[in-house]
Amino acid sequence: MINKDFFLAMQDLEKEKGISQETFITALSGALVSACKKQYAGTVGAVDIKLNPEKGSIEFFTVRTVVEEVTDGENEISLSDAQAIKKSAKIGDTITEKFVPKDFSRIAAQTAKQVILQKIRETEMDATLSKFSDKEGELIVGVIRKIDSKNVYVELGKGQIEGVMMPADQVRGEKYNVNDKLKVFVKRVKSGYKGAQVLVSRASQGLIRKLFEEEVPEIKQGTVVIKEISREPGARTKIAIYSTDERVDAVGACIGNKGARVNAIVEELRGEKIDIIPWSENPLEFIAKALSPARVISVTQLEGEKSAMAVVPDDKLSLAIGKDGQNARLAVKLTGWKIDVKSQSNAEKLGLLNAETAETAEPESRTEEAPELSE
């Protein structure tokens, strides 16, 4: 039953949840109109509802238009019937009559409950979205709370919100267990029909970027810059970096003393290989380095846009191409160039290796793997 106590309760909710009483009243009025239309379909047309917090009252009115000939009994009233209610009524006027719906207390109480719960959910969702909206693109530590047939659900911010890791954002080969802690990349914060939702990822390139920013102070300071990242999650990542200060070795900064920095990242990625490659403005030089860990003899630009041939020693061909073409594929993604990798003997046989071909030094890059991880 909606009464003064109900309106007092709304005042308490305003203080506790920050939802204005006017917001509740507007939402409740609309909900009650819809409930009436559904409950009394075919007998009551347009409905107007007035809530009075001061009196603690709620009133229902039917609204009908005055017409010469009634064709819609729900929404129209004849002139004679209208003048019986209001003597000054004329064609085109609207006549408002108060009525008390059957089961009023039940309808009003049930509707009010639904509206209040909905508004509380919306307010809490808005607060959560506001708090986490600035977390997009950030790294956050979460705890796995639930795993279903597809998704992994991660508790973020000490139970404040649930992050969802969909199949495309999971890493093949990684095992996820309830109560495990893990770092996730916040891809997007959005509102859904079930409330605020945070989409998180372990497969995103953004995870790699943020892990390096976390481990390498020079990156956070801007002395070392990440130019490009290409990744096949769980298998291998290539990251191209350069230094804005000639006194700082970009590759060395990312590797750290005795490999401490990069090994910490590899361990977090549970064994994913990482090639740290110095970026170069010269695309051919960059391609040579991108094919690390293989040594490249030469790189020649071919006809056509962004297409090149890389020649490697015969015994390094499989290393340059990688298992199932992975190494060459990642180099293509990293450089943005189409790369045709050939062995030295094959290039010589085809007459593709000559004195004019630019010689390249052995790439200054490092590939790191994680130490043995305990089960």
SEGU-571888 format. One line per 5 residues: number of its first residue (from 0); their letters; for each residue x, y, z of C-alpha. Coordinates in nm, 2 decimals. Example, Ala and Ser with C-alpha at 12.3 -4.5 7.8 and 13.67 -1.06 7.14 Angstrom:
0 = as = 1.23:-0.45:0.78; 1.37:-0.11:0.71
***
This chain:
0 = minkd = 0.00:0.00:0.00; 0.14:0.34:-0.10; 0.10:0.58:0.20; 0.29:0.84:0.39; 0.53:0.57:0.52
5 = fflam = 0.61:0.49:0.16; 0.70:0.85:0.08; 0.91:0.87:0.40; 1.09:0.56:0.28; 1.17:0.73:-0.05
10 = qdlek = 1.32:1.02:0.14; 1.55:0.78:0.33; 1.65:0.62:-0.01; 1.73:0.97:-0.14; 1.97:1.02:0.15
15 = ekgis = 2.12:0.67:0.13; 2.14:0.61:-0.24; 2.14:0.96:-0.37; 1.82:0.90:-0.58; 1.59:1.20:-0.57
20 = qetfi = 1.23:1.16:-0.47; 1.12:1.33:-0.79; 1.30:1.06:-0.99; 1.12:0.79:-0.80; 0.78:0.96:-0.84
25 = talsg = 0.83:1.02:-1.22; 0.94:0.65:-1.26; 0.66:0.52:-1.04; 0.39:0.73:-1.22; 0.50:0.59:-1.56
30 = alvsa = 0.52:0.23:-1.42; 0.17:0.26:-1.27; 0.02:0.39:-1.59; 0.17:0.09:-1.78; 0.04:-0.14:-1.50
35 = ckkqy = -0.31:0.00:-1.53; -0.31:-0.02:-1.91; -0.21:-0.39:-1.89; -0.45:-0.47:-1.60; -0.75:-0.29:-1.75
40 = agtvg = -0.69:-0.33:-2.12; -1.02:-0.29:-2.31; -1.20:-0.11:-2.02; -0.98:0.19:-1.94; -0.81:0.41:-2.21
45 = avdik = -0.57:0.69:-2.13; -0.47:0.71:-1.76; -0.32:0.99:-1.56; -0.17:0.94:-1.22; -0.10:1.20:-0.95
50 = lnpek = 0.13:1.13:-0.66; 0.13:1.37:-0.36; 0.42:1.31:-0.12; 0.29:1.57:0.12; -0.05:1.40:0.16
55 = gsief = 0.09:1.06:0.11; -0.17:0.99:-0.16; -0.20:0.85:-0.51; -0.49:0.92:-0.74; -0.59:0.76:-1.07
60 = ftvrt = -0.78:0.94:-1.35; -0.92:0.84:-1.69; -0.87:1.09:-1.96; -1.12:1.10:-2.25; -1.18:1.33:-2.54
65 = vveev = -1.53:1.49:-2.60; -1.66:1.39:-2.95; -2.00:1.41:-3.14; -2.01:1.04:-3.20; -1.82:0.79:-2.98
70 = tdgen = -1.63:0.52:-3.18; -1.37:0.44:-2.91; -1.53:0.39:-2.57; -1.20:0.38:-2.39; -1.07:0.71:-2.51
75 = eisls = -1.38:0.91:-2.61; -1.69:1.05:-2.44; -2.01:1.20:-2.59; -2.09:1.56:-2.55; -2.40:1.49:-2.34
80 = daqai = -2.21:1.26:-2.10; -1.92:1.51:-2.08; -2.16:1.80:-1.99; -2.32:1.58:-1.72; -1.97:1.58:-1.56
85 = kksak = -1.87:1.93:-1.66; -2.14:2.17:-1.78; -1.90:2.38:-1.99; -1.76:2.09:-2.18; -1.75:2.12:-2.56
90 = igdti = -1.63:1.91:-2.86; -1.26:1.86:-2.85; -1.22:1.91:-2.47; -1.07:1.64:-2.25; -1.26:1.51:-1.95
95 = tekfv = -1.07:1.38:-1.65; -1.25:1.14:-1.41; -1.11:1.00:-1.09; -1.14:0.63:-1.05; -1.01:0.36:-0.80
100 = pkdfs = -0.88:0.05:-0.98; -0.96:-0.29:-0.84; -0.68:-0.45:-0.64; -0.53:-0.10:-0.61; -0.31:-0.18:-0.31
105 = riaaq = -0.16:-0.49:-0.47; -0.09:-0.33:-0.80; 0.06:-0.01:-0.64; 0.27:-0.20:-0.39; 0.41:-0.45:-0.65
110 = takqv = 0.48:-0.18:-0.90; 0.65:0.05:-0.64; 0.87:-0.24:-0.53; 0.98:-0.30:-0.89; 1.05:0.06:-0.96
115 = ilqki = 1.25:0.11:-0.64; 1.46:-0.20:-0.71; 1.52:-0.09:-1.07; 1.62:0.26:-0.97; 1.86:0.13:-0.70
120 = retem = 2.02:-0.10:-0.96; 2.05:0.18:-1.21; 2.21:0.41:-0.95; 2.46:0.15:-0.83; 2.54:0.07:-1.20
125 = datls = 2.60:0.44:-1.27; 2.82:0.48:-0.97; 3.02:0.17:-1.07; 3.05:0.29:-1.43; 3.17:0.63:-1.31
130 = kfsdk = 3.43:0.47:-1.08; 3.56:0.22:-1.34; 3.52:0.43:-1.66; 3.87:0.57:-1.61; 4.01:0.22:-1.58
135 = egeli = 3.97:0.15:-1.95; 4.31:0.06:-2.10; 4.45:-0.01:-1.76; 4.60:-0.31:-1.59; 4.42:-0.44:-1.28
140 = vgvir = 4.46:-0.74:-1.05; 4.15:-0.95:-1.02; 4.04:-1.28:-0.86; 3.86:-1.55:-1.06; 3.53:-1.61:-0.89
145 = kidsk = 3.34:-1.81:-1.15; 3.40:-2.01:-1.47; 3.13:-2.13:-1.70; 3.15:-2.31:-2.04; 3.26:-2.00:-2.22
150 = nvyve = 3.35:-1.71:-1.99; 3.58:-1.64:-1.70; 3.44:-1.40:-1.43; 3.69:-1.19:-1.24; 3.62:-0.99:-0.93
155 = lgkgq = 3.77:-0.65:-0.95; 3.83:-0.39:-0.68; 3.75:-0.60:-0.38; 3.41:-0.71:-0.49; 3.30:-0.37:-0.63
160 = iegvm = 3.24:-0.51:-0.98; 3.27:-0.82:-1.19; 3.49:-0.84:-1.50; 3.40:-1.07:-1.78; 3.67:-1.24:-1.99
165 = mpadq = 3.51:-1.38:-2.30; 3.66:-1.67:-2.51; 3.83:-1.43:-2.76; 4.01:-1.26:-2.47; 4.14:-1.58:-2.31
170 = vrgek = 4.48:-1.73:-2.39; 4.48:-2.08:-2.53; 4.68:-2.30:-2.30; 4.64:-2.08:-1.99; 4.45:-2.26:-1.71
175 = ynvnd = 4.20:-2.05:-1.51; 4.10:-2.17:-1.17; 3.85:-2.02:-0.92; 4.03:-1.80:-0.66; 4.34:-1.76:-0.88
180 = klkvf = 4.48:-1.41:-0.89; 4.58:-1.27:-1.23; 4.64:-0.94:-1.40; 4.39:-0.85:-1.67; 4.37:-0.56:-1.92
185 = vkrvk = 4.05:-0.36:-1.90; 3.92:-0.34:-2.26; 3.59:-0.17:-2.20; 3.34:-0.06:-1.94; 2.98:-0.06:-2.05
190 = sgykg = 2.62:-0.08:-1.92; 2.41:-0.38:-2.00; 2.07:-0.52:-1.91; 2.22:-0.70:-1.61; 2.41:-0.39:-1.49
195 = aqvlv = 2.75:-0.24:-1.53; 2.99:-0.48:-1.71; 3.37:-0.46:-1.75; 3.52:-0.65:-2.03; 3.87:-0.77:-1.95
200 = srasq = 4.14:-0.95:-2.15; 4.45:-1.16:-2.12; 4.49:-1.19:-2.50; 4.50:-0.81:-2.58; 4.82:-0.64:-2.70
205 = glirk = 4.73:-0.38:-2.44; 4.82:-0.63:-2.17; 5.18:-0.65:-2.31; 5.21:-0.27:-2.33; 5.09:-0.22:-1.97
210 = lfeee = 5.31:-0.50:-1.83; 5.62:-0.34:-1.99; 5.51:0.00:-1.85; 5.48:-0.16:-1.51; 5.82:-0.33:-1.52
215 = vpeik = 6.03:-0.07:-1.71; 6.05:0.27:-1.55; 6.21:0.42:-1.87; 5.89:0.34:-2.06; 5.67:0.51:-1.80
220 = qgtvv = 5.90:0.81:-1.80; 5.89:0.83:-2.18; 6.26:0.77:-2.23; 6.19:0.44:-2.40; 5.89:0.43:-2.63
225 = ikeis = 5.69:0.13:-2.75; 5.64:0.17:-3.12; 5.46:-0.15:-3.23; 5.34:-0.48:-3.08; 5.24:-0.80:-3.26
230 = repga = 5.12:-1.09:-3.06; 4.99:-1.45:-3.09; 4.87:-1.49:-2.73; 5.03:-1.77:-2.53; 5.29:-1.84:-2.80
235 = rtkia = 5.50:-1.53:-2.90; 5.51:-1.15:-2.89; 5.73:-0.91:-3.08; 5.76:-0.57:-2.93; 5.94:-0.28:-3.11
240 = iystd = 6.09:-0.01:-2.90; 6.33:0.28:-2.93; 6.50:0.53:-2.70; 6.45:0.91:-2.71; 6.78:0.94:-2.53
245 = ervda = 7.09:0.81:-2.71; 7.25:0.75:-2.37; 6.98:0.49:-2.29; 6.98:0.14:-2.44; 6.62:0.07:-2.51
250 = vgaci = 6.66:-0.31:-2.54; 6.88:-0.33:-2.23; 6.63:-0.12:-2.03; 6.35:-0.37:-2.12; 6.55:-0.67:-2.05
255 = gnkga = 6.68:-0.55:-1.71; 6.97:-0.66:-1.50; 7.02:-1.03:-1.58; 6.69:-1.04:-1.76; 6.49:-0.96:-1.44
260 = rvnai = 6.24:-0.72:-1.60; 6.15:-0.92:-1.91; 6.15:-1.25:-1.72; 5.90:-1.10:-1.48; 5.67:-1.03:-1.77
265 = veelr = 5.72:-1.37:-1.93; 5.64:-1.53:-1.60; 5.32:-1.33:-1.58; 5.24:-1.45:-1.93; 5.31:-1.81:-1.82
270 = gekid = 5.59:-1.88:-2.06; 5.50:-1.67:-2.37; 5.82:-1.59:-2.57; 5.90:-1.22:-2.61; 6.12:-1.08:-2.88
275 = iipws = 6.24:-0.73:-2.79; 6.33:-0.55:-3.11; 6.49:-0.20:-3.17; 6.26:0.00:-3.39; 6.42:0.17:-3.70
280 = enple = 6.30:0.44:-3.93; 6.46:0.24:-4.21; 6.20:-0.02:-4.30; 6.44:-0.27:-4.45; 6.66:-0.26:-4.14
285 = fiaka = 6.35:-0.29:-3.92; 6.24:-0.60:-4.12; 6.58:-0.76:-4.06; 6.55:-0.70:-3.68; 6.18:-0.81:-3.68
290 = lspar = 6.27:-1.16:-3.80; 6.47:-1.22:-3.48; 6.58:-1.46:-3.35; 6.71:-1.55:-3.70; 7.01:-1.37:-3.84
295 = visvt = 6.92:-1.19:-4.17; 7.18:-1.15:-4.45; 6.99:-0.90:-4.65; 6.66:-0.73:-4.71; 6.56:-0.60:-5.05
300 = qlege = 6.25:-0.40:-5.14; 6.04:-0.56:-5.41; 5.81:-0.40:-5.66; 5.48:-0.30:-5.52; 5.39:-0.12:-5.20
305 = ksama = 5.55:-0.23:-4.88; 5.69:-0.56:-5.01; 6.03:-0.70:-4.93; 6.25:-1.01:-4.96; 6.46:-1.12:-4.67
310 = vvpdd = 6.75:-1.36:-4.72; 6.87:-1.57:-4.43; 7.14:-1.84:-4.39; 7.03:-2.18:-4.50; 7.04:-2.32:-4.14
315 = klsla = 6.83:-2.02:-4.01; 6.54:-2.05:-4.26; 6.32:-2.26:-4.03; 6.40:-2.02:-3.74; 6.32:-1.71:-3.95
320 = igkdg = 5.99:-1.86:-4.07; 5.90:-2.02:-3.74; 5.67:-2.30:-3.65; 5.37:-2.29:-3.88; 5.51:-1.96:-4.01
325 = qnarl = 5.46:-1.78:-3.68; 5.78:-1.59:-3.66; 5.75:-1.45:-4.02; 5.38:-1.38:-3.96; 5.45:-1.17:-3.65
330 = avklt = 5.72:-0.98:-3.83; 5.47:-0.89:-4.10; 5.23:-0.76:-3.84; 5.50:-0.57:-3.66; 5.64:-0.40:-3.97
335 = gwkid = 5.33:-0.36:-4.18; 5.53:-0.50:-4.47; 5.48:-0.82:-4.68; 5.79:-1.03:-4.63; 5.92:-1.31:-4.85
340 = vksqs = 6.18:-1.51:-4.66; 6.43:-1.71:-4.87; 6.74:-1.91:-4.79; 7.08:-1.79:-4.91; 7.13:-2.08:-5.14
345 = naekl = 6.79:-2.04:-5.30; 6.84:-1.66:-5.34; 7.18:-1.72:-5.51; 7.03:-1.99:-5.74; 6.76:-1.75:-5.85
350 = gllna = 7.01:-1.47:-5.89; 6.84:-1.26:-5.62; 7.14:-1.20:-5.41; 7.40:-0.96:-5.55; 7.64:-0.69:-5.45
355 = etaet = 7.38:-0.42:-5.46; 7.17:-0.59:-5.20; 7.20:-0.41:-4.86; 7.39:-0.60:-4.60; 7.23:-0.60:-4.25
360 = aepes = 7.40:-0.66:-3.92; 7.29:-0.94:-3.69; 6.98:-0.81:-3.52; 7.01:-0.64:-3.19; 6.72:-0.81:-3.03
365 = rteea = 6.65:-1.06:-2.76; 6.41:-1.34:-2.72; 6.31:-1.43:-2.36; 6.13:-1.73:-2.22; 6.00:-1.78:-1.87
370 = pelse = 6.19:-2.00:-1.62; 6.04:-2.33:-1.53; 5.71:-2.26:-1.36; 5.59:-2.48:-1.07; 5.25:-2.64:-1.11
***
